[in-house]
Amino acid sequence: MLPLTLLRSKSLEQASLASSPSSSSSSSSLHLHLDRSKSARSLKPPDLQTCVEEARLALKVDHTSKKAWFFLCWALFEMKRYDDARAETERALAHRSWALRDREGVAALRSSCRLLSGLTTAVGDQLRDGWYRKRLRALYEAGALHEYETEPMPGRGSDFHKRLGVDQNELSLLDNVSARELRDVDLGGDGNARRNIPAGTLEGGNSSNERDPLNACFGGDKFPLEQGLGGVVFLKHAILPFHCDQRLGAESEFAELEASGEGWRRNPRSCYTGNGPCYSCCSDDFPQPTHSFPAWVPALPPGATVTAPHSEMDVFYSKDAVPPRLKQQLTSVLDTLGKKRRHFPMPHYHNIVDPNVNVGADGLWVPTEFDVLRVPLVPVEIAALVELACLESTGQRMPFPIGHVIVELANGDGTETRGECAMRTPIPDLDPHENFKLHLAMQRLMTCALPLLGRLRRPALLLPGPLQAVVKAQRIFLDEGEDYAGVWHEDGMDEHIVAVVLYYYRASENLQGGSLEFCSKQKSTLWDPAYGGTVGTVASLAASLPRCKVPVGEGTLVCFSNYAAVHRVLRMEAARGGGSRDFVAFFIIDQRHPLQTPAQLAPFEERMQASANILKRQLKPRGTFGLDSTSVYSTGNGAVADIGWINNGGNNGGIVGETMPESVTLINRLNLAPPSLDRGLSMMIDEPLPMHQLKDFKYGVWEEQDVEPVEYNPASSWMEVWVGQHSERQNVEPWWENVYRWVNSEDSEDEGRPTVLYVDTSLRDPFTLEPPDDGVSEVRTFPGGFGEFRAFCEAEGYYTDDDALQARLRSAAE
């Protein structure tokens, strides 16, 4: 740094030069070139070449002129000479005397040039050339994969080995799969149901060895195989547990086996609890874990946090991972685009970026491609980020010694790395040059999502590397008094959507409720009567099924596995003035099943017409909660989804449905949208039974076998109404015990048990206590009791013929 006296002398020298005739002449020449460059820029269309030439002449007069640099960089950018524009922005940023705002503007232009000059189809070409398998193979052959230590199983000879350190939470690569197909094996795990795994579902082993399935061939030419979390493989259409039932069930279930000397077959501590698969799994030719999957979790930005609402589910969210400035940029560019694109496919929906409009010749969504990079955490960057955070929160800079300490602590051993995304193909149907601000914001948003994507394990992504994502931007808007409740669904109809990222850049305070609810697709042996499954245990399972909720607010970033869970939006109501919830979605494509990226799309009119047909298919119900082996995929928000229990391929669900019909109805009802704000599955599990049927229940036994909760039927026009307060208990109890209390309660409302009524909404028939034969399609609640219900009846024109109900309504009016 120059001494202070020298700086002062240079300032005096510059002042004297400015007052000299030559200085005045230079100033006139500078303004002349700047005016000419500005005039060329203002023409319709602009004369970009003249603008560039005059800006360069101006810089020869004064190489620090901000206007000259701006005209030059802008003109080169508009000429789509992105490499030249980027080089000039680098030179311009070398002038550190500029104000921070001016430097930020030039830096943003530099980032846009870098993005646009890096657009290429190479990422998609890599994926379509089997990148995922080749990458794992290269890591394996280079010895970069961690191989598990093994030791012989006691008393099992030298052919069977434990794999140390492999438990239910270990993400592993699996080998030892038949070259042609898996034979019919006893795939227990979740129901002990036999399944035939068709050829091609999994790959691995040695394809040249037509061997006996019991003969291992680790490290064959197709290894590494699939990844499994504790022996469970997550695919688009199924979740396959390659382990026996030894790690499942209550301890009491195994006590008798231990006493009979068969405990080694059903020891809950012997399979995938630190030693990998047990002897039974090995002898039944289940795939074996051999190496740890190379998972990578990019570092979070300083001060950012991630919340996992359930330890057994791949659901993560953050309220501070996206900087406020990026949220502002997204809001600005998407609002501008939304005004241009007045696309309202159905009530309450404004599609700003709609993947249904951008489909290829194969009828599948067209993705945007990214390159995920691993970038080391540089101490200087950490120091700068901490300094900026301090300035933003306190308005003051940190003391110098404290900054050194923070850098040392944050960098740790220097091995922690952060992720960075580079967009390689533009968002379909959006010109990257005209919409460069939107593309730049989306690239930065994907970078913010990397620390959450890296936490996925059901399944995990192979990062760093190429990644495809289908981009969507949508607004859900409600007028005052309107409400909205989503339905269970997975995203993607024919595409392999392995994960989803959601970012809510606007969430109106006038919208109440609307949390996201997630439910695991995995089930338990409690379904199977062979393991003591009863109506009570089925109800308990429904209550304990892994599920969680994510509160949605402005700035919330959510990431979840689309293979391992279904999700829905809970009831949301608009208060005075109404409002909207605006979000960006990245549908992450399975790297093993990449999509095509066509160079050109069909004419816009054709694609708009096709999108309407696609939407009709997506809105068609695909199934309901249930126990059979129907398909498990669904189509997106707006469709009734199949929860997809793990018994796919077997008849376990049919067995449960035949032996315990009560449980089928109970689980089917979980499709009903909870009528209260921010109440989820727990409300429907704990729902009341038809009041007229309570007399048929005594001492824990139904006198009539056909008495059960009214089932869910999406085609029904009947509505179930709960009048009175419905309380949520903390302790889960079998629902027959609740019914018993209702039977012995003089006033169900005083006990938090609402009166249950039914009405046909299509005919405006009177309300009745008698449930319909064809089920109900919705539930509505009036927690304020009969006073609130009476006001609803008067407003909507409903009535009742029942004398007792009429008396209750009259009493409420008084």
C-alpha positions in Angstrom: 0.0 0.0 0.0 1.3 3.5 -0.8 2.3 5.8 2.0 -0.3 8.5 2.9 2.0 11.4 1.9 2.5 9.8 -1.5 -1.2 9.4 -2.0 -1.8 13.0 -1.1 0.9 14.2 -3.6 -0.6 12.1 -6.4 -4.0 13.6 -5.7 -2.6 17.1 -6.0 -0.9 16.2 -9.2 -4.2 14.8 -10.6 -6.0 18.0 -9.6 -3.5 20.2 -11.3 -3.7 18.1 -14.5 -7.4 18.4 -14.5 -7.2 22.2 -14.5 -4.7 22.2 -17.5 -5.8 22.8 -21.1 -4.7 19.2 -22.1 -6.9 17.8 -19.4 -9.9 19.8 -20.6 -9.3 18.6 -24.1 -9.2 14.9 -22.9 -12.4 15.4 -21.0 -14.2 16.8 -24.1 -12.9 13.9 -26.2 -14.1 11.4 -23.6 -17.6 12.9 -23.5 -17.8 13.0 -27.3 -17.1 9.2 -27.5 -19.5 8.5 -24.7 -22.2 10.4 -26.4 -21.7 8.7 -29.7 -21.7 5.3 -27.9 -24.9 6.2 -26.1 -26.6 7.4 -29.3 -25.7 4.1 -31.1 -27.1 2.2 -28.2 -30.4 4.2 -28.3 -31.1 3.5 -32.0 -33.9 1.1 -33.0 -32.4 -1.4 -33.5 -29.2 -0.4 -31.7 -26.0 0.0 -33.7 -23.9 -2.4 -31.5 -20.7 -2.3 -33.5 -20.5 1.5 -33.4 -21.3 1.3 -29.7 -18.3 -1.0 -29.2 -15.9 1.1 -31.2 -16.8 4.4 -29.5 -16.6 2.8 -26.1 -13.1 1.5 -26.8 -12.1 5.0 -28.0 -13.5 6.4 -24.8 -11.4 3.9 -22.7 -8.3 5.0 -24.5 -8.9 8.5 -23.1 -9.9 7.3 -19.6 -9.5 3.6 -18.9 -11.4 4.0 -15.6 -14.6 5.4 -17.2 -17.6 3.4 -15.8 -19.9 4.5 -18.6 -17.4 3.4 -21.3 -17.0 0.0 -19.6 -20.7 -0.4 -19.3 -21.4 0.5 -23.0 -18.6 -1.9 -24.1 -19.6 -4.9 -22.0 -23.3 -4.4 -22.8 -22.8 -4.2 -26.5 -20.6 -7.3 -26.6 -23.2 -9.2 -24.6 -26.0 -8.1 -26.9 -23.9 -9.2 -29.9 -23.8 -12.6 -28.2 -20.0 -12.4 -28.0 -20.1 -13.9 -24.6 -16.4 -14.8 -24.3 -15.3 -11.3 -25.3 -17.9 -9.7 -23.0 -16.7 -11.9 -20.1 -13.1 -10.9 -20.7 -14.0 -7.3 -20.7 -16.0 -7.6 -17.5 -12.9 -9.1 -15.8 -10.8 -6.1 -16.9 -13.5 -3.7 -15.7 -13.7 -5.4 -12.2 -10.0 -4.7 -11.8 -10.9 -1.1 -11.1 -11.4 -1.3 -7.4 -12.2 2.4 -7.0 -15.8 1.8 -8.2 -18.7 1.8 -5.9 -20.0 -1.6 -4.7 -23.2 -1.3 -6.6 -21.4 -0.6 -9.9 -19.1 -3.6 -9.3 -22.0 -5.9 -8.5 -23.7 -4.9 -11.8 -20.6 -5.8 -13.8 -20.1 -9.0 -11.8 -23.7 -10.1 -12.6 -23.0 -9.5 -16.3 -19.9 -11.6 -16.0 -21.8 -14.4 -14.4 -24.4 -14.2 -17.2 -21.7 -14.4 -19.8 -20.1 -17.4 -18.1 -23.5 -19.1 -18.1 -24.5 -18.4 -21.7 -21.0 -19.3 -23.1 -21.1 -22.6 -21.2 -24.4 -23.9 -22.7 -23.8 -27.3 -24.3 -25.5 -30.7 -24.6 -22.5 -32.5 -23.3 -24.1 -33.2 -19.9 -27.1 -35.0 -21.4 -24.8 -36.9 -23.8 -22.8 -38.1 -20.8 -25.8 -39.4 -18.9 -27.3 -41.1 -21.9 -23.9 -42.8 -22.5 -24.2 -44.6 -19.2 -22.3 -42.1 -17.1 -23.7 -43.3 -13.8 -22.5 -46.9 -14.3 -19.2 -45.9 -15.9 -18.4 -43.5 -13.0 -19.0 -46.1 -10.4 -17.0 -48.6 -12.3 -14.1 -46.2 -12.7 -14.1 -45.5 -8.9 -14.2 -49.2 -8.2 -11.3 -50.0 -10.5 -9.3 -47.1 -9.1 -9.7 -48.4 -5.6 -11.6 -45.2 -4.6 -14.6 -47.1 -3.1 -14.5 -48.1 0.5 -14.7 -51.9 0.7 -16.2 -53.5 3.8 -14.1 -55.7 6.1 -15.4 -59.3 6.3 -15.0 -62.2 8.6 -16.4 -65.8 8.4 -19.7 -66.4 10.1 -19.3 -68.7 13.1 -20.2 -72.3 12.2 -21.1 -71.5 8.6 -17.9 -72.5 6.8 -15.8 -70.3 4.6 -18.5 -69.4 2.0 -20.5 -67.1 4.2 -19.0 -63.9 5.7 -20.2 -61.1 7.8 -19.7 -57.6 6.4 -18.7 -55.4 9.3 -20.1 -52.0 9.8 -23.1 -52.4 7.5 -26.4 -51.6 9.4 -29.8 -50.3 8.5 -28.5 -46.8 7.9 -25.5 -47.7 5.7 -25.7 -46.8 2.1 -24.0 -49.6 0.2 -23.3 -50.9 -3.3 -24.8 -54.4 -3.8 -23.4 -57.3 -5.8 -24.1 -61.0 -6.2 -27.2 -60.9 -8.5 -28.1 -63.6 -11.0 -26.9 -62.9 -14.5 -30.3 -63.5 -16.1 -32.9 -62.8 -13.4 -33.6 -63.3 -9.7 -35.4 -66.5 -9.1 -38.5 -66.6 -6.9 -37.0 -66.0 -3.5 -38.5 -65.4 -0.1 -38.1 -61.6 0.0 -39.3 -61.1 3.5 -38.5 -57.7 4.9 -41.9 -56.2 4.8 -44.5 -58.9 4.8 -42.5 -62.0 3.9 -44.3 -62.0 0.5 -42.8 -64.0 -2.4 -42.0 -61.9 -5.4 -40.5 -62.6 -8.8 -38.1 -59.8 -9.6 -38.2 -59.7 -13.4 -35.0 -59.7 -15.5 -33.6 -56.2 -16.1 -35.0 -54.8 -12.8 -31.5 -55.0 -11.3 -28.2 -55.4 -13.0 -25.0 -56.9 -11.6 -22.8 -59.9 -11.2 -21.0 -61.5 -14.1 -23.1 -61.5 -17.3 -20.8 -64.1 -18.9 -21.3 -66.6 -16.1 -24.6 -68.6 -16.4 -24.1 -69.8 -12.9 -26.1 -71.4 -10.2 -27.7 -68.5 -8.4 -26.1 -69.7 -5.1 -22.6 -69.2 -6.5 -21.3 -65.8 -5.8 -19.5 -63.7 -8.4 -18.5 -60.5 -6.7 -16.9 -57.9 -8.8 -18.4 -59.1 -12.1 -18.3 -57.0 -15.2 -21.5 -55.3 -14.2 -20.5 -54.4 -10.7 -21.1 -52.0 -9.0 -24.8 -52.8 -9.0 -27.6 -50.9 -7.3 -27.3 -48.9 -4.1 -29.2 -50.1 -1.1 -29.9 -48.5 2.3 -29.6 -51.3 4.7 -30.4 -53.8 1.9 -33.4 -51.9 0.6 -33.3 -50.7 -3.0 -35.5 -47.8 -4.0 -36.8 -47.7 -7.5 -39.5 -45.7 -9.4 -42.1 -48.4 -9.3 -41.1 -50.4 -6.3 -39.2 -50.6 -3.1 -37.3 -53.9 -2.8 -36.1 -55.1 0.6 -33.2 -57.5 0.1 -33.2 -58.7 3.7 -35.1 -61.1 5.8 -37.5 -60.3 8.7 -34.9 -60.7 11.3 -34.4 -57.0 11.8 -38.2 -56.2 12.0 -40.9 -56.8 14.5 -41.2 -56.5 18.2 -38.7 -58.2 20.6 -41.5 -60.4 22.0 -42.1 -62.0 18.6 -38.7 -63.6 18.8 -38.7 -64.8 22.4 -40.4 -68.1 21.6 -38.0 -68.7 18.6 -35.1 -68.1 21.0 -36.5 -70.6 23.4 -37.1 -73.2 20.7 -33.5 -73.0 19.5 -34.5 -71.2 16.2 -33.5 -67.8 17.4 -30.7 -67.6 15.0 -33.3 -67.5 12.2 -35.3 -64.6 13.8 -32.8 -62.6 15.8 -33.7 -58.9 15.5 -30.1 -58.0 16.2 -28.4 -60.2 13.6 -29.5 -58.8 10.2 -28.2 -55.4 9.0 -27.4 -54.3 12.6 -23.7 -53.9 12.0 -22.7 -57.2 10.3 -24.6 -56.8 7.0 -27.1 -59.6 5.9 -27.5 -62.6 8.0 -26.9 -66.3 7.0 -30.4 -66.7 5.8 -30.1 -63.8 3.4 -26.7 -65.1 2.1 -28.0 -68.6 1.6 -31.1 -67.3 -0.2 -28.8 -65.5 -2.7 -29.8 -62.0 -1.7 -27.6 -59.2 -3.1 -24.6 -58.6 -0.8 -23.2 -55.2 0.3 -19.6 -55.0 -0.7 -18.6 -51.3 -0.9 -19.9 -48.1 0.7 -21.7 -45.8 -1.8 -19.6 -42.6 -2.5 -22.1 -40.1 -1.0 -21.1 -36.4 -0.8 -22.9 -33.7 1.2 -21.8 -30.2 0.1 -21.2 -27.7 2.8 -23.9 -25.3 3.8 -23.4 -21.5 3.5 -22.3 -19.9 6.7 -25.3 -19.5 9.1 -27.6 -21.7 7.1 -29.4 -24.7 8.7 -31.2 -27.8 7.5 -34.0 -29.5 9.3 -35.0 -33.2 9.0 -38.5 -33.6 10.4 -38.3 -37.4 10.5 -35.2 -39.5 11.0 -36.6 -42.4 8.8 -37.6 -40.2 5.8 -35.7 -38.4 3.1 -37.3 -35.0 3.7 -35.3 -31.9 4.4 -36.0 -28.2 4.5 -34.3 -24.9 5.2 -35.6 -21.4 5.8 -32.2 -19.7 5.4 -30.3 -21.6 2.6 -31.4 -19.1 -0.1 -30.1 -15.5 0.3 -32.8 -12.8 0.5 -31.3 -11.1 -2.6 -31.8 -14.2 -4.7 -35.4 -14.5 -3.5 -35.9 -10.9 -4.7 -34.4 -11.6 -8.1 -36.6 -14.7 -8.6 -39.7 -12.8 -7.5 -38.9 -10.0 -10.0 -38.1 -12.1 -13.0 -40.9 -14.6 -12.5 -43.5 -11.9 -11.9 -42.4 -10.3 -15.2 -42.6 -13.6 -17.0 -46.0 -14.4 -15.4 -47.5 -11.2 -16.8 -46.4 -12.3 -20.3 -47.6 -15.9 -19.9 -51.2 -15.8 -18.9 -51.5 -19.6 -18.7 -54.3 -20.7 -16.3 -54.8 -24.5 -17.0 -57.5 -24.8 -14.3 -58.9 -22.8 -11.4 -56.5 -21.5 -8.8 -53.4 -22.3 -10.9 -51.2 -19.9 -12.9 -48.4 -21.8 -14.7 -45.5 -19.5 -15.3 -43.1 -22.2 -16.5 -45.0 -25.4 -17.3 -43.2 -28.6 -18.2 -46.4 -30.0 -19.7 -45.9 -27.5 -22.5 -42.3 -28.5 -23.1 -42.4 -32.1 -24.1 -40.3 -33.9 -26.7 -41.3 -36.2 -29.5 -41.3 -39.1 -27.0 -44.0 -37.4 -25.0 -41.7 -36.8 -22.0 -40.8 -33.6 -20.2 -37.7 -31.9 -21.6 -35.1 -31.3 -18.8 -32.6 -28.5 -18.1 -29.1 -29.9 -17.6 -26.7 -29.0 -14.9 -23.1 -29.8 -14.1 -22.6 -30.2 -10.4 -19.0 -29.3 -9.4 -17.1 -29.8 -6.1 -15.4 -26.6 -5.1 -13.0 -26.3 -2.2 -13.8 -23.9 0.6 -11.1 -21.2 0.3 -10.3 -19.4 3.6 -10.5 -16.0 1.8 -14.1 -16.9 0.7 -15.0 -17.9 4.2 -13.6 -14.7 5.6 -15.5 -12.6 3.0 -18.8 -14.4 3.7 -18.5 -14.0 7.5 -17.5 -10.3 7.1 -20.6 -9.7 4.9 -22.8 -11.5 7.3 -21.5 -9.4 10.2 -22.0 -6.2 8.2 -25.5 -7.1 7.3 -26.6 -8.0 10.8 -24.7 -5.4 12.8 -23.6 -2.7 10.4 -20.0 -3.1 11.6 -16.9 -5.0 10.5 -15.4 -7.8 12.7 -12.2 -7.2 14.7 -9.4 -8.6 12.7 -8.2 -11.4 15.1 -11.8 -12.8 15.4 -12.0 -13.2 11.7 -8.8 -15.4 11.7 -10.3 -17.6 14.4 -13.6 -18.0 12.6 -11.8 -18.9 9.3 -9.8 -21.6 11.1 -12.8 -23.1 12.8 -15.0 -23.0 9.6 -12.4 -24.6 7.4 -11.7 -27.4 9.8 -9.1 -29.8 8.2 -9.5 -28.2 4.8 -11.4 -31.3 3.4 -14.9 -29.8 3.5 -16.1 -28.7 0.1 -19.1 -26.8 -1.3 -21.2 -27.5 -4.3 -21.6 -25.3 -7.3 -24.0 -25.7 -10.3 -23.3 -24.7 -13.9 -26.4 -24.7 -16.2 -25.5 -26.4 -19.4 -28.8 -26.3 -21.4 -31.5 -23.6 -21.2 -34.9 -23.9 -19.7 -37.1 -25.2 -22.6 -39.0 -22.6 -24.6 -37.2 -19.7 -22.8 -34.6 -17.9 -24.9 -31.5 -17.9 -22.6 -30.3 -14.5 -24.0 -33.6 -12.7 -23.5 -34.2 -14.4 -20.1 -30.6 -14.5 -18.9 -31.6 -13.1 -15.5 -34.0 -15.9 -15.0 -31.5 -18.6 -16.0 -28.9 -17.1 -13.8 -31.3 -17.0 -10.8 -32.3 -20.7 -11.4 -28.6 -21.7 -11.6 -28.0 -20.1 -8.2 -31.1 -21.6 -6.7 -30.0 -25.1 -7.8 -26.6 -24.4 -6.1 -28.5 -23.5 -2.9 -30.3 -26.8 -3.0 -27.2 -29.0 -3.3 -26.6 -29.4 0.4 -30.1 -30.8 0.7 -29.8 -33.0 -2.4 -26.6 -34.4 -1.0 -28.4 -35.6 2.1 -30.8 -37.9 0.2 -30.3 -41.7 0.8 -33.5 -43.3 -0.6 -31.8 -43.3 -3.1 -28.7 -41.1 -3.2 -27.5 -39.1 -6.1 -24.0 -39.7 -7.5 -22.4 -36.3 -7.1 -20.5 -34.3 -8.3 -21.4 -35.0 -11.9 -24.1 -34.3 -14.5 -27.7 -33.8 -13.4 -31.0 -33.2 -15.2 -33.9 -31.3 -13.7 -37.3 -30.4 -15.1 -38.0 -26.8 -14.1 -41.5 -25.6 -13.1 -42.8 -22.3 -11.8 -46.3 -22.0 -10.6 -48.7 -19.8 -8.6 -51.6 -21.1 -6.5 -54.0 -18.3 -5.8 -57.1 -18.2 -3.6 -59.7 -15.5 -3.3 -61.1 -14.5 0.0 -63.0 -17.3 1.6 -61.7 -20.0 -0.8 -59.8 -23.0 0.4 -57.5 -25.6 -1.2 -56.4 -29.1 -0.2 -54.0 -31.2 -2.2 -54.1 -34.9 -2.6 -51.5 -37.6 -2.2 -49.3 -37.8 -5.2 -45.9 -38.5 -6.6 -44.4 -36.2 -9.3 -43.8 -37.4 -12.8 -46.1 -39.7 -14.8 -43.6 -41.5 -17.2 -40.4 -39.8 -16.2 -38.1 -41.1 -13.5 -38.3 -38.3 -10.9 -36.0 -39.4 -8.2 -36.2 -36.3 -6.0 -38.0 -32.9 -5.9 -36.8 -29.5 -4.8 -39.4 -26.8 -4.0 -38.7 -23.2 -3.2 -41.4 -20.9 -2.1 -40.4 -17.3 -3.1 -43.8 -15.9 -2.1 -46.3 -17.1 0.5 -49.0 -14.6 1.3 -49.7 -14.1 5.0 -53.4 -14.2 4.2 -53.2 -17.9 3.4 -53.6 -20.0 6.5 -52.5 -23.6 6.8 -51.1 -25.4 3.7 -48.2 -27.3 5.2 -46.6 -30.1 3.2 -47.3 -33.6 4.5 -45.2 -36.6 3.6 -45.9 -40.3 4.0 -43.4 -43.1 3.6 -44.2 -45.9 1.1 -42.5 -48.5 3.2 -44.7 -50.7 5.4 -44.0 -53.3 8.1 -44.7 -56.9 8.9 -47.6 -55.8 11.0 -49.7 -56.1 7.9 -49.2 -59.8 7.7 -51.5 -62.1 9.7 -48.7 -64.6 9.9 -47.0 -62.2 12.2 -50.0 -61.6 14.4 -51.5 -58.8 12.4 -54.9 -57.8 13.7 -57.3 -54.9 13.3 -55.7 -53.3 16.3 -52.1 -53.7 15.0 -53.2 -52.4 11.6 -54.6 -49.3 13.2 -51.4 -48.9 15.2 -49.4 -49.3 12.0 -51.4 -46.6 10.3 -50.8 -44.4 13.2 -47.0 -45.1 13.4 -46.4 -45.1 9.6 -43.4 -42.8 9.0 -44.8 -39.4 8.1 -44.0 -35.8 8.7 -45.0 -32.2 7.9 -43.0 -29.2 6.7 -44.4 -25.8 7.5 -44.3 -23.6 4.4 -43.5 -19.9 4.6 -41.9 -17.4 2.3 -38.3 -18.4 1.6 -38.7 -22.1 2.5 -36.6 -24.5 0.5 -37.7 -28.2 0.6 -36.1 -31.3 -0.8 -37.4 -34.9 -0.6 -37.1 -38.3 -2.2 -39.9 -38.9 -4.8 -39.2 -42.7 -4.8 -39.6 -43.2 -1.0 -42.6 -41.0 -0.1 -45.8 -39.5 -1.4 -46.8 -36.0 -0.4 -49.7 -33.5 -0.5 -50.6 -30.0 0.5 -52.8 -29.8 3.6 -55.9 -27.6 3.7 -55.2 -24.0 3.1 -57.7 -21.2 3.5 -57.7 -17.6 2.3 -58.4 -14.9 4.8 -59.5 -11.3 3.9 -58.1 -10.2 0.6 -57.0 -13.6 -0.5 -53.4 -14.3 -1.6 -51.1 -16.7 -3.4 -48.4 -19.2 -2.9 -45.7 -19.0 -5.6 -43.0 -21.6 -6.0 -40.2 -23.0 -8.2 -39.9 -26.8 -8.5 -36.9 -28.8 -9.7 -37.9 -32.3 -10.6 -34.6 -34.2 -10.4 -34.2 -36.9 -13.0 -32.7 -40.3 -12.0 -29.2 -40.3 -13.4 -29.7 -43.9 -14.5 -32.7 -43.0 -16.6 -31.9 -39.6 -18.3 -34.3 -37.8 -20.6 -33.7 -36.6 -24.1 -32.9 -33.0 -24.8 -34.2 -32.2 -28.3 -32.6 -29.4 -30.2 -36.0 -28.1 -31.2 -39.5 -28.3 -29.9 -42.8 -28.6 -31.8 -44.7 -25.3 -32.6 -46.1 -23.6 -29.5 -49.7 -24.1 -30.5 -49.3 -27.9 -30.9 -47.5 -28.1 -27.5 -50.3 -26.1 -25.8 -52.9 -28.4 -27.2 -50.9 -31.5 -26.1 -50.4 -30.0 -22.6 -54.2 -30.0 -22.1 -54.3 -33.8 -22.9 -51.3 -34.4 -20.6 -53.1 -32.6 -17.8 -56.2 -34.7 -18.2 -54.0 -37.8 -17.8 -52.3 -36.4 -14.8 -55.6 -35.5 -13.1 -57.0 -39.0 -13.6 -57.0 -40.9 -10.3 -54.5 -43.7 -10.4 -55.5 -45.6 -7.2 -56.1 -45.2 -3.5 -54.5 -46.2 -0.3 -54.7 -49.9 -0.1 -53.1 -53.2 0.5 -53.1 -54.8 -3.0 -50.4 -54.9 -5.6 -51.5 -52.2 -7.9 -49.1 -49.8 -9.6 -47.5 -47.4 -7.2 -46.7 -44.3 -9.3 -49.0 -41.3 -9.7 -49.0 -38.2 -11.8 -48.6 -35.0 -9.8 -50.6 -32.7 -7.6 -54.3 -32.9 -8.4 -54.4 -36.7 -8.7 -55.3 -39.3 -6.1 -52.2 -41.3 -5.5 -51.4 -44.9 -4.5 -49.3 -45.0 -1.4 -47.5 -48.0 -3.0 -46.9 -50.4 -0.1 -43.8 -52.5 -0.4 -45.7 -55.7 -1.1 -45.5 -55.0 -4.9 -45.3 -58.3 -6.8 -46.8 -60.5 -4.0 -50.3 -61.3 -2.7 -49.7 -60.2 0.8 -52.1 -57.3 0.5 -54.8 -59.6 -0.8 -54.3 -61.9 2.2 -54.7 -59.0 4.6 -57.7 -57.7 2.8 -59.4 -61.1 3.0 -58.6 -61.8 6.6 -59.1 -58.2 8.0 -61.6 -56.3 5.9 -62.0 -53.7 8.6 -58.4 -52.6 8.1 -58.8 -52.1 4.4 -61.5 -49.5 5.0 -59.5 -47.9 7.7 -56.5 -47.4 5.5 -58.5 -46.4 2.4 -59.9 -43.5 4.5 -56.4 -42.0 4.7 -57.1 -40.6 1.2 -59.6 -38.2 2.6 -58.3 -34.6 2.9 -58.2 -33.6 6.6 -60.9 -31.0 7.1 -58.9 -28.9 9.6 -55.9 -26.6 8.9 -52.5 -28.2 9.2 -54.0 -31.6 10.3 -52.7 -34.6 8.5 -52.9 -38.4 8.6 -53.3 -38.4 12.4 -56.7 -36.7 12.1 -58.0 -39.3 9.7 -56.6 -42.2 11.7 -58.3 -40.9 14.8 -61.6 -40.0 13.0 -65.0 -40.8 14.6 -67.2 -43.6 13.4 -70.8 -43.3 12.3 -72.8 -42.4 15.4 -75.8 -44.7 14.7 -73.4 -47.7 14.7 -71.9 -47.2 18.1 -74.6 -49.3 19.7 -73.3 -52.3 17.8 -70.0 -52.3 19.6 -69.6 -54.0 23.1 -66.7 -55.1 25.1 -64.2 -54.6 22.3 -66.1 -56.9 19.8 -68.4 -55.9 16.9 -71.8 -57.6 17.1 -72.2 -57.0 13.3 -69.2 -57.8 11.2 -70.1 -55.3 8.5 -69.9 -52.3 10.9 -66.9 -50.2 9.9 -65.9 -46.6 9.1 -67.4 -45.3 5.9 -64.9 -46.0 3.1 -63.3 -43.5 0.8 -64.6 -43.4 -2.8 -63.4 -40.5 -5.1 -66.4 -41.1 -7.4 -69.0 -40.6 -4.6 -71.0 -37.4 -4.3 -71.5 -37.9 -0.6 -69.8 -35.8 2.1 -69.1 -36.7 5.7 -69.6 -33.9 8.2 -68.2 -33.7 11.7 -70.1 -31.4 14.0 -68.2 -30.6 17.2 -64.6 -30.4 18.3 -62.3 -33.1 17.2 -59.3 -33.4 19.6 -55.9 -34.9 18.6 -54.5 -37.3 21.2 -50.8 -37.6 21.9 -50.9 -41.3 22.6 -52.0 -43.6 19.8 -54.7 -46.2 20.8 -56.6 -48.7 18.8 -59.7 -47.1 17.4 -62.0 -49.7 19.1 -61.0 -48.3 22.5 -62.1 -44.8 21.3 -65.4 -46.2 20.1 -65.9 -47.8 23.5 -65.5 -44.4 25.2 -67.9 -42.9 22.7 -70.5 -45.6 23.5 -70.2 -44.9 27.2 -70.1 -41.1 26.9 -73.3 -39.2 27.5 -72.2 -36.3 25.2 -69.8 -37.1 22.5 -69.1 -33.4 21.9 -68.0 -32.9 25.6 -65.5 -35.7 25.1 -64.1 -34.2 21.9 -66.0 -36.7 19.7 -68.0 -34.9 17.0 -71.4 -36.0 15.7 -71.1 -37.6 12.3 -73.6 -36.7 9.5 -73.8 -37.4 5.8 -75.3 -35.6 2.8 -75.4 -36.1 -1.0 -74.0 -32.8 -2.3 -75.3 -33.4 -5.8 -78.9 -33.6 -4.9 -79.1 -31.3 -1.8 -80.9 -34.2 0.1 -81.4 -33.8 3.8 -78.6 -34.5 6.3 -78.8 -38.0 7.8 -77.1 -40.1 10.4 -77.2 -43.1 8.0 -74.0 -43.5 6.0 -74.1 -44.0 2.2 -73.5 -47.3 0.6 -71.0 -45.9 -2.0 -68.7 -44.2 0.5 -67.7 -40.6 0.8 -65.3 -38.4 -1.2 -64.7 -35.6 1.3 -65.0 -34.7 4.9 -66.0 -31.3 6.3 -65.8 -30.3 10.0 -67.5 -27.7 12.1 -65.5 -27.5 15.3 -67.8 -24.7 16.7 -70.6 -27.2 17.1 -74.2 -27.1 15.9 -74.2 -23.3 16.0 -71.6 -23.1 13.3 -73.3 -26.0 11.5 -76.7 -24.3 11.5 -75.2 -21.2 9.9 -73.7 -23.4 7.1 -77.0 -25.1 6.5 -78.9 -21.8 6.2 -76.3 -20.4 3.8 -76.1 -23.5 1.6 -79.8 -24.6 1.7 -79.2 -27.8 3.6 -81.8 -29.3 6.0 -82.6 -32.5 8.0 -85.7 -34.6 8.6 -84.4 -36.1 11.7 -86.3 -34.9 14.8 -83.3 -35.2 17.1 -81.1 -33.2 14.8 -83.7 -30.6 14.3 -83.9 -30.1 18.0 -80.1 -29.7 18.3 -80.2 -27.1 15.5 -83.0 -25.2 17.2 -81.2 -25.3 20.5 -78.1 -24.0 18.9 -80.1 -21.0 17.5 -81.3 -20.1 20.9 
